[in-house]
Amino acid sequence: MLNVSANHLAKVETGSRCCSIELLQDLSSCLNVRTDYLLNGDASHNNHLRERLTFLAQELEKITEDLPVWG
């Protein structure tokens, strides 16, 4: 859990308060995102994961298309 009040966090979100490095790191850890994403919305890491998942789904489809259907 974060050791910060909801009021402080709301002010950080709206930009009326600054965020400490420690809070930024804690938020990053809690939300399972990189700090650069929190700072500037960089979703390049997520895009890479999406591309990788798409590729793997296509490969899985190729592998399973020749399997017999049971039922």
MOPAC internal coordinates of N, CA, C and O (Angstrom, degrees):
PM7 1SCF
backbone

  N    0.0000 0     0.00 0     0.00 0    0    0    0
  C    1.4549 1     0.00 0     0.00 0    1    0    0
  C    1.5198 1   109.62 1     0.00 0    2    1    0
  O    1.2310 1   122.30 1   -23.47 1    3    2    1
  N    1.3146 1   113.20 1   156.53 1    3    2    1
  C    1.4559 1   119.79 1   177.75 1    5    3    2
  C    1.5205 1   109.82 1   -86.82 1    6    5    3
  O    1.2310 1   120.84 1   -39.42 1    7    6    5
  N    1.3004 1   116.00 1   140.58 1    7    6    5
  C    1.4523 1   120.83 1   177.70 1    9    7    6
  C    1.5281 1   108.59 1   -96.13 1   10    9    7
  O    1.2310 1   121.12 1  -114.48 1   11   10    9
  N    1.3404 1   115.47 1    65.52 1   11   10    9
  C    1.4611 1   121.45 1  -177.26 1   13   11   10
  C    1.5273 1   108.17 1  -150.73 1   14   13   11
  O    1.2310 1   120.83 1   -32.42 1   15   14   13
  N    1.3191 1   116.01 1   147.58 1   15   14   13
  C    1.4656 1   119.24 1  -179.33 1   17   15   14
  C    1.5244 1   110.83 1   -76.58 1   18   17   15
  O    1.2310 1   121.09 1   -23.63 1   19   18   17
  N    1.3055 1   115.51 1   156.37 1   19   18   17
  C    1.4655 1   120.89 1   177.10 1   21   19   18
  C    1.5232 1   110.12 1   -61.74 1   22   21   19
  O    1.2310 1   120.45 1   143.63 1   23   22   21
  N    1.3221 1   116.74 1   -36.37 1   23   22   21
  C    1.4620 1   121.50 1   179.30 1   25   23   22
  C    1.5324 1   110.75 1   -63.11 1   26   25   23
  O    1.2310 1   120.42 1   134.85 1   27   26   25
  N    1.3327 1   116.81 1   -45.15 1   27   26   25
  C    1.4658 1   120.34 1   179.03 1   29   27   26
  C    1.5288 1   110.63 1   -63.71 1   30   29   27
  O    1.2310 1   120.59 1   135.60 1   31   30   29
  N    1.3125 1   116.48 1   -44.40 1   31   30   29
  C    1.4591 1   120.81 1   179.89 1   33   31   30
  C    1.5249 1   111.10 1   -61.95 1   34   33   31
  O    1.2310 1   120.11 1   140.57 1   35   34   33
  N    1.3245 1   117.39 1   -39.43 1   35   34   33
  C    1.4646 1   121.16 1   177.56 1   37   35   34
  C    1.5239 1   110.53 1   -63.05 1   38   37   35
  O    1.2310 1   120.39 1   140.79 1   39   38   37
  N    1.3230 1   116.86 1   -39.21 1   39   38   37
  C    1.4687 1   120.34 1   178.82 1   41   39   38
  C    1.5237 1   111.38 1   -68.33 1   42   41   39
  O    1.2310 1   120.41 1   144.23 1   43   42   41
  N    1.3153 1   116.82 1   -35.77 1   43   42   41
  C    1.4653 1   120.41 1   175.72 1   45   43   42
  C    1.5235 1   109.62 1   -64.95 1   46   45   43
  O    1.2310 1   120.33 1   136.19 1   47   46   45
  N    1.3303 1   116.97 1   -43.81 1   47   46   45
  C    1.4691 1   121.62 1  -179.68 1   49   47   46
  C    1.5229 1   112.00 1   -61.45 1   50   49   47
  O    1.2310 1   120.17 1   141.42 1   51   50   49
  N    1.3254 1   117.29 1   -38.58 1   51   50   49
  C    1.4672 1   120.43 1  -178.28 1   53   51   50
  C    1.5200 1   112.88 1   -85.42 1   54   53   51
  O    1.2310 1   120.53 1   172.14 1   55   54   53
  N    1.3346 1   116.59 1    -7.86 1   55   54   53
  C    1.4563 1   119.82 1   177.93 1   57   55   54
  C    1.5144 1   114.55 1    88.02 1   58   57   55
  O    1.2310 1   119.72 1  -173.48 1   59   58   57
  N    1.3159 1   118.13 1     6.52 1   59   58   57
  C    1.4638 1   119.43 1   179.76 1   61   59   58
  C    1.5296 1   111.98 1   -85.71 1   62   61   59
  O    1.2310 1   119.76 1   169.64 1   63   62   61
  N    1.3274 1   118.06 1   -10.36 1   63   62   61
  C    1.4690 1   123.24 1   174.28 1   65   63   62
  C    1.5166 1   108.35 1  -133.00 1   66   65   63
  O    1.2310 1   121.25 1   -27.68 1   67   66   65
  N    1.3060 1   115.22 1   152.32 1   67   66   65
  C    1.4638 1   120.40 1   175.67 1   69   67   66
  C    1.5223 1   109.84 1   -86.72 1   70   69   67
  O    1.2310 1   121.74 1   -19.76 1   71   70   69
  N    1.2893 1   114.27 1   160.24 1   71   70   69
  C    1.4605 1   121.61 1  -178.94 1   73   71   70
  C    1.5281 1   108.33 1  -110.16 1   74   73   71
  O    1.2310 1   120.31 1   -46.64 1   75   74   73
  N    1.3217 1   117.01 1   133.36 1   75   74   73
  C    1.4637 1   120.14 1   176.37 1   77   75   74
  C    1.5271 1   109.63 1   -73.18 1   78   77   75
  O    1.2310 1   121.24 1   -20.54 1   79   78   77
  N    1.3120 1   115.23 1   159.46 1   79   78   77
  C    1.4624 1   120.50 1   176.86 1   81   79   78
  C    1.5263 1   109.89 1   -59.47 1   82   81   79
  O    1.2310 1   120.81 1   138.90 1   83   82   81
  N    1.3236 1   116.05 1   -41.10 1   83   82   81
  C    1.4599 1   120.20 1  -179.03 1   85   83   82
  C    1.5277 1   111.32 1   -62.70 1   86   85   83
  O    1.2310 1   120.51 1   136.17 1   87   86   85
  N    1.3327 1   116.63 1   -43.83 1   87   86   85
  C    1.4626 1   120.11 1   178.90 1   89   87   86
  C    1.5235 1   110.48 1   -65.61 1   90   89   87
  O    1.2310 1   120.37 1   139.79 1   91   90   89
  N    1.3208 1   116.91 1   -40.21 1   91   90   89
  C    1.4614 1   120.83 1   177.91 1   93   91   90
  C    1.5284 1   110.38 1   -59.61 1   94   93   91
  O    1.2310 1   120.51 1   135.66 1   95   94   93
  N    1.3219 1   116.63 1   -44.34 1   95   94   93
  C    1.4635 1   120.50 1   179.12 1   97   95   94
  C    1.5281 1   111.29 1   -66.08 1   98   97   95
  O    1.2310 1   120.49 1   139.42 1   99   98   97
  N    1.3276 1   116.67 1   -40.58 1   99   98   97
  C    1.4673 1   120.00 1   178.43 1  101   99   98
  C    1.5265 1   111.51 1   -64.60 1  102  101   99
  O    1.2310 1   120.61 1   137.08 1  103  102  101
  N    1.3376 1   116.43 1   -42.92 1  103  102  101
  C    1.4694 1   120.56 1   177.59 1  105  103  102
  C    1.5244 1   110.59 1   -61.69 1  106  105  103
  O    1.2310 1   121.00 1   136.07 1  107  106  105
  N    1.3192 1   115.69 1   -43.93 1  107  106  105
  C    1.4547 1   121.33 1   179.27 1  109  107  106
  C    1.5220 1   110.66 1   -58.22 1  110  109  107
  O    1.2310 1   120.85 1   135.73 1  111  110  109
  N    1.3102 1   115.98 1   -44.27 1  111  110  109
  C    1.4625 1   120.88 1   180.00 1  113  111  110
  C    1.5279 1   111.55 1   -67.13 1  114  113  111
  O    1.2310 1   120.29 1   134.77 1  115  114  113
  N    1.3193 1   117.04 1   -45.23 1  115  114  113
  C    1.4718 1   121.10 1  -178.92 1  117  115  114
  C    1.5220 1   112.20 1   -64.41 1  118  117  115
  O    1.2310 1   120.56 1   142.25 1  119  118  117
  N    1.3229 1   116.54 1   -37.75 1  119  118  117
  C    1.4595 1   121.00 1  -176.87 1  121  119  118
  C    1.5251 1   112.76 1   -91.06 1  122  121  119
  O    1.2310 1   120.73 1   174.47 1  123  122  121
  N    1.3328 1   116.21 1    -5.53 1  123  122  121
  C    1.4551 1   121.88 1  -179.74 1  125  123  122
  C    1.5323 1   112.22 1    56.99 1  126  125  123
  O    1.2310 1   121.41 1  -134.45 1  127  126  125
  N    1.3283 1   114.91 1    45.55 1  127  126  125
  C    1.4640 1   121.71 1   175.65 1  129  127  126
  C    1.5225 1   107.90 1  -131.98 1  130  129  127
  O    1.2310 1   120.71 1   -17.49 1  131  130  129
  N    1.3083 1   116.25 1   162.51 1  131  130  129
  C    1.4607 1   120.52 1   177.93 1  133  131  130
  C    1.5208 1   109.87 1   -77.69 1  134  133  131
  O    1.2310 1   120.99 1   -24.73 1  135  134  133
  N    1.3219 1   115.71 1   155.27 1  135  134  133
  C    1.4641 1   119.95 1  -179.40 1  137  135  134
  C    1.5230 1   111.70 1   -64.25 1  138  137  135
  O    1.2310 1   119.50 1   146.55 1  139  138  137
  N    1.3300 1   118.56 1   -33.45 1  139  138  137
  C    1.4659 1   119.41 1   179.16 1  141  139  138
  C    1.5254 1   111.34 1   -64.90 1  142  141  139
  O    1.2310 1   120.03 1   150.42 1  143  142  141
  N    1.3179 1   117.55 1   -29.58 1  143  142  141
  C    1.4601 1   120.23 1   175.49 1  145  143  142
  C    1.5226 1   110.32 1   -66.24 1  146  145  143
  O    1.2310 1   120.52 1   138.00 1  147  146  145
  N    1.3330 1   116.62 1   -42.00 1  147  146  145
  C    1.4631 1   119.93 1   178.52 1  149  147  146
  C    1.5225 1   111.33 1   -65.93 1  150  149  147
  O    1.2310 1   120.48 1   144.91 1  151  150  149
  N    1.3247 1   116.68 1   -35.09 1  151  150  149
  C    1.4645 1   120.28 1  -176.41 1  153  151  150
  C    1.5212 1   113.17 1   -77.60 1  154  153  151
  O    1.2310 1   120.09 1   139.66 1  155  154  153
  N    1.3230 1   117.43 1   -40.34 1  155  154  153
  C    1.4707 1   118.15 1  -174.39 1  157  155  154
  C    1.5171 1   114.28 1  -136.43 1  158  157  155
  O    1.2310 1   119.97 1  -169.62 1  159  158  157
  N    1.3201 1   117.66 1    10.38 1  159  158  157
  C    1.4568 1   119.81 1   176.36 1  161  159  158
  C    1.5129 1   113.83 1    72.70 1  162  161  159
  O    1.2310 1   119.62 1  -160.30 1  163  162  161
  N    1.3232 1   118.34 1    19.70 1  163  162  161
  C    1.4571 1   122.11 1  -179.74 1  165  163  162
  C    1.5194 1   110.11 1   -65.60 1  166  165  163
  O    1.2310 1   120.85 1   -66.93 1  167  166  165
  N    1.3045 1   115.98 1   113.07 1  167  166  165
  C    1.4607 1   120.51 1  -178.55 1  169  167  166
  C    1.5225 1   111.59 1  -106.19 1  170  169  167
  O    1.2310 1   119.80 1  -161.24 1  171  170  169
  N    1.3414 1   117.99 1    18.76 1  171  170  169
  C    1.4611 1   119.86 1  -177.07 1  173  171  170
  C    1.5238 1   111.86 1   -61.03 1  174  173  171
  O    1.2310 1   120.29 1   144.47 1  175  174  173
  N    1.3187 1   117.06 1   -35.53 1  175  174  173
  C    1.4657 1   120.17 1   177.65 1  177  175  174
  C    1.5258 1   110.12 1   -63.80 1  178  177  175
  O    1.2310 1   120.65 1   136.93 1  179  178  177
  N    1.3363 1   116.36 1   -43.07 1  179  178  177
  C    1.4635 1   120.34 1   178.65 1  181  179  178
  C    1.5177 1   111.03 1   -65.27 1  182  181  179
  O    1.2310 1   120.28 1   142.85 1  183  182  181
  N    1.3374 1   117.06 1   -37.15 1  183  182  181
  C    1.4595 1   120.31 1   178.06 1  185  183  182
  C    1.5232 1   110.55 1   -63.17 1  186  185  183
  O    1.2310 1   120.45 1   139.35 1  187  186  185
  N    1.3218 1   116.74 1   -40.65 1  187  186  185
  C    1.4634 1   120.57 1   178.40 1  189  187  186
  C    1.5276 1   110.11 1   -62.34 1  190  189  187
  O    1.2310 1   120.40 1   136.11 1  191  190  189
  N    1.3159 1   116.85 1   -43.89 1  191  190  189
  C    1.4612 1   120.25 1   178.60 1  193  191  190
  C    1.5188 1   111.44 1   -63.55 1  194  193  191
  O    1.2310 1   120.31 1   139.33 1  195  194  193
  N    1.3308 1   117.00 1   -40.67 1  195  194  193
  C    1.4637 1   121.01 1   179.12 1  197  195  194
  C    1.5284 1   110.23 1   -62.58 1  198  197  195
  O    1.2310 1   120.38 1   136.76 1  199  198  197
  N    1.3382 1   116.89 1   -43.24 1  199  198  197
  C    1.4595 1   120.54 1   178.86 1  201  199  198
  C    1.5290 1   110.99 1   -63.40 1  202  201  199
  O    1.2310 1   120.55 1   138.85 1  203  202  201
  N    1.3137 1   116.56 1   -41.15 1  203  202  201
  C    1.4640 1   121.05 1   179.86 1  205  203  202
  C    1.5283 1   110.85 1   -65.37 1  206  205  203
  O    1.2310 1   120.27 1   136.82 1  207  206  205
  N    1.3261 1   117.09 1   -43.18 1  207  206  205
  C    1.4625 1   120.65 1   178.41 1  209  207  206
  C    1.5242 1   111.38 1   -64.19 1  210  209  207
  O    1.2310 1   120.13 1   140.51 1  211  210  209
  N    1.3169 1   117.35 1   -39.49 1  211  210  209
  C    1.4645 1   121.10 1   177.67 1  213  211  210
  C    1.5232 1   110.06 1   -61.84 1  214  213  211
  O    1.2310 1   120.58 1   134.33 1  215  214  213
  N    1.3213 1   116.49 1   -45.67 1  215  214  213
  C    1.4602 1   120.95 1   178.53 1  217  215  214
  C    1.5246 1   110.95 1   -59.94 1  218  217  215
  O    1.2310 1   120.56 1   133.16 1  219  218  217
  N    1.3297 1   116.53 1   -46.84 1  219  218  217
  C    1.4626 1   120.25 1  -179.12 1  221  219  218
  C    1.5236 1   111.87 1   -64.48 1  222  221  219
  O    1.2310 1   119.99 1   142.96 1  223  222  221
  N    1.3180 1   117.63 1   -37.04 1  223  222  221
  C    1.4649 1   120.96 1   177.57 1  225  223  222
  C    1.5251 1   110.47 1   -64.51 1  226  225  223
  O    1.2310 1   120.36 1   139.86 1  227  226  225
  N    1.3243 1   116.92 1   -40.14 1  227  226  225
  C    1.4637 1   120.63 1   178.24 1  229  227  226
  C    1.5290 1   110.96 1   -65.70 1  230  229  227
  O    1.2310 1   120.53 1   139.07 1  231  230  229
  N    1.3208 1   116.60 1   -40.93 1  231  230  229
  C    1.4630 1   120.27 1   177.97 1  233  231  230
  C    1.5273 1   110.98 1   -64.59 1  234  233  231
  O    1.2310 1   120.41 1   138.12 1  235  234  233
  N    1.3134 1   116.82 1   -41.88 1  235  234  233
  C    1.4636 1   120.97 1   178.23 1  237  235  234
  C    1.5250 1   110.88 1   -62.66 1  238  237  235
  O    1.2310 1   120.56 1   140.44 1  239  238  237
  N    1.3159 1   116.54 1   -39.56 1  239  238  237
  C    1.4673 1   120.38 1   178.28 1  241  239  238
  C    1.5267 1   110.59 1   -62.96 1  242  241  239
  O    1.2310 1   120.13 1   138.35 1  243  242  241
  N    1.3333 1   117.36 1   -41.65 1  243  242  241
  C    1.4632 1   120.95 1   178.05 1  245  243  242
  C    1.5288 1   111.00 1   -61.67 1  246  245  243
  O    1.2310 1   120.97 1   137.85 1  247  246  245
  N    1.3218 1   115.75 1   -42.15 1  247  246  245
  C    1.4633 1   120.78 1  -177.71 1  249  247  246
  C    1.5234 1   111.20 1   -67.22 1  250  249  247
  O    1.2310 1   120.22 1   140.50 1  251  250  249
  N    1.3132 1   117.18 1   -39.50 1  251  250  249
  C    1.4654 1   120.62 1  -172.80 1  253  251  250
  C    1.5222 1   114.22 1   -90.86 1  254  253  251
  O    1.2310 1   119.10 1   170.97 1  255  254  253
  N    1.3159 1   119.32 1    -9.03 1  255  254  253
  C    1.4678 1   119.26 1  -175.28 1  257  255  254
  C    1.5205 1   113.00 1   -67.73 1  258  257  255
  O    1.2310 1   119.55 1   155.88 1  259  258  257
  N    1.3237 1   118.46 1   -24.12 1  259  258  257
  C    1.4623 1   121.24 1   179.84 1  261  259  258
  C    1.5236 1   113.30 1   -94.06 1  262  261  259
  O    1.2310 1   119.94 1   179.18 1  263  262  261
  N    1.3131 1   117.72 1    -0.82 1  263  262  261
  C    1.4628 1   120.23 1   179.20 1  265  263  262
  C    1.5249 1   110.23 1   -75.60 1  266  265  263
  O    1.2310 1   120.34 1   -36.43 1  267  266  265
  N    1.3308 1   116.96 1   143.57 1  267  266  265
  C    1.4714 1   118.88 1   178.34 1  269  267  266
  C    1.5293 1   110.78 1   -69.54 1  270  269  267
  O    1.2310 1   121.24 1   -31.30 1  271  270  269
  N    1.3099 1   115.23 1   148.70 1  271  270  269
  C    1.4602 1   121.02 1   177.78 1  273  271  270
  C    1.5167 1   108.03 1   -92.90 1  274  273  271
  O    1.2310 1   120.41 1   -55.41 1  275  274  273
  N    1.3080 1   116.83 1   124.59 1  275  274  273
  C    1.4588 1   122.30 1   179.92 1  277  275  274
  C    1.5081 1   108.68 1  -100.96 1  278  277  275
  O    1.2310 1   120.16 1   -36.53 1  279  278  277
  N    1.2647 1   117.29 1   143.47 1  279  278  277
  C    1.4494 1   118.51 1   175.33 1  281  279  278
  C    1.4307 1   112.36 1   148.70 1  282  281  279
  O    1.2310 1   120.10 1   180.00 1  283  282  281

